[in-house]
Amino acid sequence: MGRRLVPLTLDNLQDLPRRCRSCVFWELDPVSGEAAVKAGHADREKEAWISAVLLEWGSCGRVVYVDEVPVGFVLCAPPAYVPRATAFPTSPVSPDAVQLITAWIMPGYQGQGLGRVMVQTVAKDLLRRGFRAIEAFGDARWEGPACLLPADHLLAVGFKTVRPHPLHPRLRLELRSTLSWKEDVELALDRLLGGARKEPALRPL
């Protein structure tokens, strides 16, 4: 099977699940987000957010394809671009970190290591761009697909808790620690992405 991770852009935004394309939980503050949903233009707000982050900061995620079928994605950005982050009891995200906002993998493709590869790909990209860490708000009682990632999954891929909380701990992955992943990353990419390595310089989450 051919697998590849491609930077998220406006061109492949439509490859995200429909509910995710129109979700602005993270991208707008609670009041603006609710207004956008009620007005029926949350999808346009999402597109505008992606466009602004791409223009001002750069790549803000990856889409995972298996045999050209989109099966997952990951989204990240500096906390200044993520208004909802300030609403959490364990905020703020550290000033030297980029926020891992959310991620999703199609059920039939879970348990194959794709989640770890997505984190590693993002980490490798951010390390080359001069960032020190990735932080995320976890869901300690995760029960199913949602805007927050399960805390257990974040811990499993290398994150450490920096602000404990019974519901929404804040976790951190030091990017310098990912240097030791190099051989594991290359092996995982060779195994998971096969020969379809379209962007060898940008691989990690």
N, C-alpha and C positions, 0 to 999 in steps of 0.2 A: 504493500500500500504506500502511495506517495503522500507524505505529510509535510506541511510547511507552515511557518508562522510569518504573517505578513503585517506590516504596520497598518494600524487603523487610520483610514482617511475618509473623506466624504464619499469617495468612490465605492468603498466597500462597507459603508455604514449599514446598507440594506441587508448585509449578511448577518447582522446581529438578530437575535430573536425579536419578534415584533414587540413584545412587552418591554424589552430593553431599549429598543429604538425610541420609544415614547416615554421612557422613565426619566424623570428629572429630579429624583430624590436627592442625589448628591450635587447636581449641577446648579440648583437654585436654592435659595433659602426657603424655609417651610411655607411662608406666606406666598411668595412668588410662585413656588412650585404648585401649591394648591390652586392658585388662580389660573396657571397655565393649563392644568388638567381640566378644570371646569370650563375654560374657554375652548378646549379642544385643540390647542396648538402646542402641546407638550413636545410633539415630534419635531416641530420647527425650532423650538427652544434647544432641544438636544443637538440638532444639526448646527445651530448657531454657536453653541458651546464648543463642540468639536472643532469647528472652523476657527474660532478665536484662539483656542489652545494651540492648534497647529501653527497658526500664524505667529503667535507671540512666544511660544515656548518650544514647540516641536512635537514629535511623535508622542502620543498619549495612550498608546495601547497596541495590542496585537490581536489579530484574528487567526484562529487555527483552522487549517483546511486538511481534510483527509480525502484523498482522491478527488480534489477540487470541491468537496462538499464542506461548507462551514460547520464546524462542530463545537466551537468554543471561542471565547475572547477574554481579554483582560484589559482593564482600564486603569490608568494612573495619571497623576498630575501633582504639581506643587500645591500645598494646602491653600494658597491664596486663590486658586481656581475652584476650590471645593467649599462653597458656602455652608453646606450642611454639616461639615466637620466641626464647626464651632458649637453645635448643639449637643455634642456628646459630653457626658460627665467626665470623661478622661481626656478631653481636649486640653490644650491644642497639640497638633502634630509639631514635632520639633522643627526648628527653623532650618536645620541642615538635612532634612529628610523630604522625600517625595512620598505622597500618599498613594498606596495601593488601594484604589477605590472599590473595585469589585471585579469579579471574574465568574465565568460560567462555562461548564462543559456539558455537552449533550449526554443524557443518561447512558446511552449505549456505548459511550467512549470513556466513561469514568473508570477509575481503577487501573488505567494503563500508563500512569506516570505523566500524562499530558499536563496536569495541574502544576507539577513540580517543574517541568520544562518551561512552562509559561513564566513562572516566577523567576527562574534562572535567566531566561531571555531578557526580561525586563531589567533584572539586576545587572546583567552584563552591559546592557545599553546605558543605563544610568551611571554605572561606574566609569565608563568611557567619557561620559558627559560631565564628570567632575563631582557627582553627588556622593554623599557619605553613607546614606541609609535609606531604607524604605520603611514606612510605618503604615499600620492599618488598624482600624477599629474592628475587633472581632465580635462575633456573636457566640457567647458562652452557652447558649441554649438553642443552638441552631437546629431546626427541624425539617428544613426544606429550602429550595431555591429562594433567595431573597437578595436584597440590596447589600447586606452585610455578609462577609465570609465567615464560615465557622472557625472559631478560635482554635479548635483542635487541628484543623487542616493547616492553619498558619504555623502553629507550633511544629507540626510534622515536616514542614518544608524549610525549617531553619529560623523562624522568628522567635524572639524572646519577649516575654511580658515586661513592659516598662511602667505601665500604670494598671495595676489590678482593678477589677471591678466585677461584681457578680453577674452582670449582664453584658457589658461592653468594654472589655479590657482593651487597652492600646498596646499593640505589639510592634516590635522593631527588628529589622534585619540589617545588620552592619554589612555594608557592601564589601569592605575589605576582607571580611570573612569568606566571601564568595570566591576569592582568588583560589582558595583550596578546592573549589568545585571544578576547576578547569578540565581536568581529565574526565571527571564524571559527566560534565556538561557535554564534552565532545562525544563521549560514548553514547550518551542519551540521544544526542542530536543525530548521530549516525544511525542509531537504531530506530528512532521515532520519525526522523525526517527523511531518511534514505538519501537518494540522490537529488531530491528536489530542494537543495539548499540555495534559494534565490538570493539571500543576503547574508553571507557567511560572517560579515563583520558585526551583525547585530543579533546575537542570540543569547537569551536567559530566562524568566519567572518560574 
